[in-house]
Amino acid sequence: MSEQADPSSDIFVCNADTLWTELGGGVRRKVLTYDAGVMMVRVEFETGAIGSPHCHPHVQCTFVEHGAFDVVIAGRAARLVAGDSFIVPPNAIHGVVCVEAGRLLDTFTPARRDFIDRDSIS
């Protein structure tokens, strides 16, 4: 069980004060900060880990901090490496396969309430 600090209670959030949530399959997530309108999340992947295809009503902007990922968004595919980024329109089916262990920095608008609720009890 991990407890997620409530970053919405302050405008400053220290990395040391937030915890990782293990998602299984070589993937873990850390909600960094959020308010109702926007959320920033770090996601780490082991080599070969999969971010299964899914969709959500949020706009998602993602920056590849390090590693390499095969990314598919609405049927379009690309291999992205450190420094690259992508945007996912609302309700577009998207997913990733981690080719080289790495980390993504996701930003969502509006905030992913499902992440807040799940991470606070997982």
N, C-alpha and C positions, 0 to 999 in steps of 0.2 A: 504494500500500500504506500503510495506517495501522497504527500499533501502539497497542493499547489497554493502558493501565496496568492493573494488577491492583488495583482498589480494595479487594478483600477483604483485602489485606495490612495495612490500617490502618483505624482508625475515622474518620479525617479524610481527605477527598478534596478537593483544590483543583481548581476548574474548569479552570485553566490547565494542569493536569497530565493532563487527559483529552482525547482527540481525537475528532473527528467521523468517522463512517463514512458515506460517500456511498452511498445505496441506489438512486440513479437516479430519473428521472422527477420531479425537483424535491423529493426527500425525503432528509433526512439524519438520523442518529441519534447520540446520545452517551450511552453508559452512564455514569451518574453514580456510583452506589455500589450495592453488593449484598453479601449473604451468602447462604447456602443458602436461607434462608426468605423473603427479600424483595429486590426490585431496583427502583431508580429510574432512569428513562430520559427524556431530553429528545429530542423529535422535532420537527424544523422542516420546514415545508411551504411551497413557493411557491404562489401563487395557481393554482388548477386542478389541483394535484397530488392524486394519489389514493392513499389507503391501501386497497389492494385488499381485498375481503371475504376473511376468513380466520377460523380458530378455533384455539384452543389450550387445554390443560387448566388454565392458570393463571387465577386471578382477576385482573382488571385494573381499576384505578381510574385515571381520567385527569382532569387539571385543564387547562382551556384557559388558557394563560398570556396569549396575545394572538392576534388574528385571528378568523376565523369559519369554522366547519366544519359541513357537513351530515353527520350521524352516523346510521348505521343499526346497530341491535343487535337480533338475533333478530327482524327484520321491523319493528321500531319505529323511526321516524325523527324527528329533531329537528335544528334549526339551533341550534348553540351558539356563544357568543361569550366573550370574555375574562371570567374569573371563574366560568364555568359548569363543570360536571364531569359525569362519567358513570361507571358501573360495568358491567363486562362479566362475567357469570357464566362459569364454566368451560364450555368447548366451545360457547359461543354464537357464531354467525357474526356478524361485525361488520366495519365498514369506515368510512372517512371520505372526503369530498371537501372540499378546502380552497377555500372561497369567497373568503377574503381572507387573504393570506399570514400565517402564524401559527406558533405553537409550542405543543405539547402536552407536559405532564409526566405520564408514565406510571409507575405503580407496579404491580408484579407480585408475586404470591405463589403458589407459591414463585418463586425467581429463574428467569429465562429462560436456562437453560444454553446454548441455541442462540445467543443473542445474544453470550454470552461467548466461545464457541468460534469463531463466525463473525467477530466484530469483532477478535479477536486475530490473525486471519490475513488479513483483507481489506485 
